Every structure is written in C-alpha cells, then in structure tokens.
C-alpha cells in the first residue's frame, strides 16, 4: 500500500489509486488484497523489503505464476487433445508458455506501465513483459486462489491465443487462410496499419482488419506482419463457424 | 469399469471391486468417478483403447499429475519460505519432486499392486513407482479437481516428507539427531530391522524404532539404512517439540 500511494497518489489512495482500478480491468475481478499485485510490479532495483527484511520483488511471484500457468495449460491440453500422448502434451505446453509468447501476453496488456523500478524500464530486455505477466498470475493465485487463476488464464491466454491447429503446425498463417476465404466468398478485405507506440515508448504497430468495409478485428504487435497475423487470427475466431462450414 | 471387473472381480463388482475400496483408503475420499483411477494403473502394454481408438494408459495422466504436483509444491514453498528467492524455490521444488522421491512415494503406497500390464511388473524399472504416483495425482485432479489434489499432496507428500531443513542440507541425518537426543535425555533406543517383501515381491526392509521400550515409529524402504532414517524422521516429527525445546 505504501508503495502504491507513492506511485499512484492521484486518486482513491485508500484503495491504491489508479492502479487498483486498472488491475481490476486486467484481471476481471475486484482484487481482495492489493499487496500481491504491488509485489508483481516491483522490480528488484527498488530495494524494497518487508517487515522481516525479505526483499520485495516480482521474482518469487514469477516462480509461482509459472507453476500455475503450467498446470492450467496442462489440464486444458489434457482435456482438449485426448489423442495426444505425454510427449505431444509436453511439447504443446512448452510452445504456449514459451518466453516469446509470455512476452507477447505481457506486452499486449502493457503491464510494463505499472513497474516500479530504479532502472528505467526502457533498459529492460524483452523478457520483462513475460516475467511481469507470470508474476501477475502468481499474484492472482495469492489473492484469490487457483480457480481465479484458472479463469484469468482461460480468458487471457487460452481463449485468445491457444490454437491447437496452429501450434501443431497445421495452420501456418491465419492471414492467408482469411484471404483465401474472402476471395472464395467474394468479400473485400483491407488491413489498415498504423504506428501505435503506447505509453511505454516501444515501437508498435496497430492493425484494423475490415471485411466488406466493416472493422472485424484489431491487434497490436511489435511488427506489421505480427499485428496483421494477430488481427487475422482474431477475425478467424469470430468467423470460425462460417469459414469451416463453407 | 470393464477393466476393473476383469482385475478385481471378487467383490462389489458394481463399485469396481476391491480396487474401489483400496483407492478410497489411499486418496482419503470416496472416488466420484473410477475411470481416471483405472487409467492411472493401466500400462501401455495392455493395449486398451477408448471408444475413439485413443490408447488408454497412465502416461498422459503422469503429465497431468506432474503439473499438479509442481504447482501445489510451488505454492507451499512460496508461502513457507518467504526469504527464499526464485532460484532457491526452484531448487527446493526439484528436490521434492525428484524421480527418486516420487519413486519412494509410490513404493510406500505399494501402488504397483494395482497395475494392469502384459509385462510382469517385476520387469519394470524403479521409475514405475513414481510414474504411477504422478498418474494417481492426475486421476485425482480429473475426478475431484484442484482442491482435492492439493489436499492429497498435502497429506501424502508435504506433511510426511517435505522437510525444509533437511532439503536445505541443514539436517543430514535424522537418525543421528535422534540418537544424540536419546543420549542426552538418557533414553534407551532400539532399531528392530526385519525383511518385509510385501505383495510385489521386491526386497524391502521394515524397521520398528523403540524408545524406552515403546515402539514410536515404523517404516519400510529398499535398504536397511533408508528404513532406519525414515523411521527416525517419523519419530523426530512425533517428538519434535521435545527435541527442539530441550
């Protein structure tokens, strides 16, 4: 709380200020106890300690969040792919919780804007995004237990990103899948790309994908190509039934 | 169910026979659905398949159980050792879920007696014990969810075995700790060792540890030394308060 007041002293300080509201939006429920979330965004360089002198930083929460991610994803794959053996399940999980993918998840939520650090956040490598994402999962576990963690991972990892055909390499590009479908269905499509640098100052690209003149999906990523693919993926899910049955 | 009837056709076939009752004793609650437990004890060599032709064996459940063990142990360590950093927590967890330790857990519960296999169980290596233990944890998750899993791991792994001072290498031998205490307190002690081969035909040793003529702990293990250490550990926990305060 002490830390929060310092960072976000502008509003509702009794609830942790802006941070409290923003975290609520991200995690999808009202935090019961803000402490773990504060820890999830505290970098070691802040040199904070608890009353017993133990350092406060997101690193321990990363360990916890990583474990929760692994078990929720394991259960999901186990249930979704009854034909997959142990080796297959292990491989699929490691693709889902890959460093690159976790970084993408953290970056998409722009979690870095909350980080308290004595080192400027621009100096961190790419992995800070994934590390903070894992720490956030750990904080959710501490705050509200396994079911809340499961719900968050379902909403923020599995539903938008876990795509078994693509992970298996059966679908290489959603953009080509979507274009093919549009051509077959005689629909027009347009990718509107723009630079969108966000708060953190990173170079990012935004994409709006329109079909028949209507925006059907938006996405943001580090490259134009990735943003287009992400938007196509989202559109694909929106149209999945139509695409598969035609 | 079909498989169970074949293995354990002697009693209560409508409930899965002896197996049902034995599993209940081991897991500490009445199974809601016996199917997962059957799978946890089916070796690949049985060549069973489900109605869709997917092979039934404990290997996929091992993957699931391993994930559940990792996350329950992670949460336990996170809460118990607030001073431990990420590296420490990772190291401690890998000691707890080491192959050797999992094998010991499975062997202690004599899980191998339930295994259905075309290969004689004596031909399996040591790892079968740990693999089946992991699969059992996976089956508990399928049957009754994460909280049941957590409860089982607490009762069967954490409470009897997870001993942070020993894992940290601060306590090397509970036998020497106990002997030292007996000598200081002028108590007599006696380790009564006997061969105890159990149902599976493995060579095992049983130990009864008496203090002042009264049996205070029993244990069974693959070597005399291990059985003595295990009995000492159990006695240590029974006497912990006395030993630490004197």
Interface residues (C-beta under 8 A of the other chain):
Chain A: X50 X52 X54 X55 X59 X60 X62 X63 X64 X66 X67 X68 X70 X71 X74 X75 X78 X82 X83 X84 X85 X86 X89 X90 X138 X141 X146 X147 X150
Chain B: X50 X52 X54 X55 X59 X60 X62 X63 X64 X66 X67 X68 X70 X71 X74 X75 X78 X82 X83 X84 X85 X86 X89 X90 X138 X141 X146 X147 X150
